[in-house]
Amino acid sequence: QGEKGAYSEQATYALMGREGVEAVGYPSFDEAFAAISNGKVHLLLVPIENTLGGTIHANCDLQLQHNLFIIAEHNLRIRHALLALHGSKKEELKKVISHPQALAQCNSYLKSNDLVGEAAYDTAGSAKLIAEGQLKGVGAICSELAAEHFGLEVLEKGIEDDQNNFTRFILLRAHPVSLPPGVPCKTSIVFSLDNIAGALFKALSVFALRDVDLSKIESRPCKTDIMSKLERLYLSMSSVDITRAKRHKSSDENRFRYLFYVDFLASVEDLNVSNALRHLQEMTTFFRVLGSFPRAGSLVGLEHLGNRIAMPITPSKPPKKRIGVLGFGTFGQFIAKKLSLEHDVFASSRENYSNIASNCGVTWCDSLDDLLDQQLDVLIISVSIFSFEGIVRRVCSSIAAKDASDLSQRLLVVDVLSVKVHTKTTLLSLLPESCDILCTHPMFGPQSGKHGWTGLPFVFERVRLNNARRCEDFLKWWERQGCRMVDMTCELHDEVSAGSQFVTHLTGRILERLSLRTTPIDTKGFESLLQLVDNTCADSFDLFFALFKYNRNSAEQLAAIEGAVKDVSSKLRDKCK
């Protein structure tokens, strides 16, 4: 639903990629639902809830009315951008137009920049109005994709007031998806109950008794005509005791009829779940499974569309990817060894590590050009922060020298460095648009990860994607290793990292200067400090310095620590006077 460049289109490409996918926009949700019911489109992607605005109830009702099934979901981080005609400056804008919700989500930004917001019918539609009318002095708040479609200039990105702005989209079609065994999945159901004491408690207890994990529960009034139609249809098609539905209802009950929406983390095919749902239907006046589908943006069961779209996945045997590791130092060897257990891994570095690579099950490449000739799906850059920009420039030069049809032109480039804004801006400014970008920080290494990666944090941001499926497959590999996946912007990472990672390293370096040694009366706290010194000082001082130099938040943190030490010292000395 919406104009070209709407967030729904952006979510479509993020979930299914751009290759072979045609996104068709409709003016309203009603028309979009009608299009799939009439066979004009194969699939329908619509927003269903937002972390700031809540549930989009109109789409809940439309899904019920059109009897569609959820076959996938995708959580899209909403990043608003300020667009205007090329050559415009923010200071020259007289007003900014957008959908009222987008204006509200950027209210602080507009006020701080003395910009006047004006409501329009759509976010991407606002960009269209400016482009078609060549409106000077007018800006639009919408997605960066809208700038691409309508030829506008992005004056500023990420202008939303709240970074925790995510919209959950659901992919719908006329029949449910068949899930292969082993796929982590979610199921959505909806039901209604008689208004009697304890009815909801009893309904939810069918899941609790069988340890079925609920991830969402929501109730909302339903229009009486829709509810009556749903209940009649349900009772006519089920073996439910029809006398339960004929219980006399007061006028108040007839006015306020409620539907309960529940999501749980299991498939309807699970024995526990099928028993729970059978039990639940003994209590309901209406019940429907809205869909049982893969979690976290996976796609299965679309083989009827041929090679134009994602084919079914076989979780037990993930397809082998060709992964390159550029920079084969300690950390590069550490991740390459594990990656090689499931993928074809190639590596190259400034020094010759061919013997170590062979022992790790990795194919050694003598040069960067040789590495990029391996028809890679993914290139992981695992070099020092100081050499990162120079290495990326070399990668770009090597890619530029190759034929336009070469696979290196469409690589997924992944960094694993411990500072993120620097790497993100470097990759965005240097890599060709055809290359995808994933910024990551595996917050562990050979020492902390030697006994496994379960529960260890893996921070990531999907920065630029043309082939979303490839990126999700790569992220799922880390998730299968047990990593705790943390979806976080590079900007927020560096902000919190300065208060955790840099402080940790700084404390370890300071304590090292004290030459602390173990004693016969060590406390647990003191032993922890000694361990901190060992862990932090095992890393090079260059790494510690890079955490300071390439993260501007670290300088503020250092000043705060210096001030804190000074304050505490003064209090101690003043107390002695």
C-alpha positions, 0 to 999 in steps of 0.5 A: 500500500502506498506510492513507490518508495513507501516503507512497505516497498522497502520492506518488500525488498528487505524480505525478498530482495529486488531480483525478480520481484515487482512491488505494486502499490495501491492507494489504500489497504482495502484496494491492496487486499482486494488485489490479492483476493482478485488474483491481480498479485501473488502476495501481499505485504502489509504493516501490522504493528509498530513499536511506537504507534501500536497495532494497525487494526484495519489490517487485522480486520481486512485479513479476517474478511479476505481469509488470508494466511500469514506466510512470513514476517519482517521487522523493518527499522523505520529510518526517516530522511529529509528530502528536497529538490536537488540543490536545496539546502535545509536552511532554505526550506519553508515547510516539510510535508509528510504523513501525520504519523511521520511528522509526529515521529520527527517532531523534535527534529523539526522544532530544533531546526525551525521547520514547519510540518504540514500533513500530507496523504503519504510519506512517499506521496509527499516526495512525489508531490515535490518532484512532480510539482518541482516545489522549491523550499519544500521538504518531505519526510520519507524513506531514502528509497523515495529519493531514488524513485522520484529523483530527490536529494537526501538532505539528512538521514535518520531524523526520527526522534526515537531510534526504537521505531520498528514496523512489523510487516506480514506477508500474506497469501490465499493459502497457508505455507507448509513448513519443513521440519526444523524451521524456527517458526511462529503461529498467529491465531485469533479467537473469541470467547463467551463473556463468563468468569475465568474464560480468558484464564482458561483459554490461555491455560491450554498453552501454559499447561503444555509449555507453549511460549506465547510472544504476543496477546492482544484483545480488541473490540470487533464490529458486531456485524463482522463478529456475527458473520465470523461466528456463524461461519465458524460454527457452520464449519466446525463440530463445536456444540452450537448451543454454546453460541446461542447463550442469551447475551445482554445488550451491552455484550452485543455492543462490545464483542472482543477478539483475542489475538495470540502469537506463539513460538511453535508450529501448528504441526507440533503435537503439543500445539495441536492438542492445545488448539483442540482444547482451546476450540472447546471454549471458543465461539470463533477460532482461526489460525492466521498463519504458521510461518518461519520466524525472523524474516525467513521465506519458505514455500514459494516454489510455485513462483519459480526462480523469480523468488526465494525457493524453499529452505532446507534447514537441516542442510543449509546451502554452502556459501563461498566466503572470503576472509580478508585479514587472516590474523588471530581473529580472522583465523578464529572465525574462518576455522568455524565457518569452514565447517559449513562453507567454502572459505577462502582467505588472504592477508598481508602475510603468508598464512597458507600453512595455518589456513590449510590446517583450518580447512581454508583455501589460501589465496596469495593476493586480494585479486586472487581472493576476489576471483573465487566467485564469493558470496560474502567478503569478511574484512577482518583487519585492524581499524588503522588499515581498514580504510586503505584495505577497503580502497584496495577492494574497490579498485580490484572490483572496479577492474573486473567485468561488470558481470563478475560476482564481485560486483554484487558481494555482501561485504561484512566488517567485524571491527569493534568500532562501527560508525567509522566502518559504516561511513567508510563502506558506504562512501567507497563501495559501489552501490551494487555491493551489500553492506553488513556491519557487525561486531562479534563481541568475543574472541579466541579467549572468551569464545574458546568454549563455544559461542552460546550466549555471546553477543553478536551486534549487527546493522543491515546497512545496505541490501540488494539481496536480503536473503543472502544477508539473512542466511549469513546472520542465521549462521551466527545465530545457529552457533548460539550467539545472542543476536543484537540488532543495533545501529552503528551509532548506538553501538559506539555510544554504548561501547564507549561506556562499556568496552572502552571503560573495560579496556581503560580500567584494565590498562590502568590496573596494569600500571599498578603491577597488581599480584595475587596474594594469599587473601585474594577476594573474589572481587580482586581476582576479577580485577586480575582477570580483567588485566589479563584479558584486556592486556592480551590485546594490543595497545593499538586496538585499545588506542583505536577504540579511543581514536575512532569512537568520538564517544570515548573521549567524552568517557575518558574525560568523565572518568578523569573527573570522577577520579578527581572528585573521589580523590578530593573527597578522600583528602577532604575527609582526612583534614 
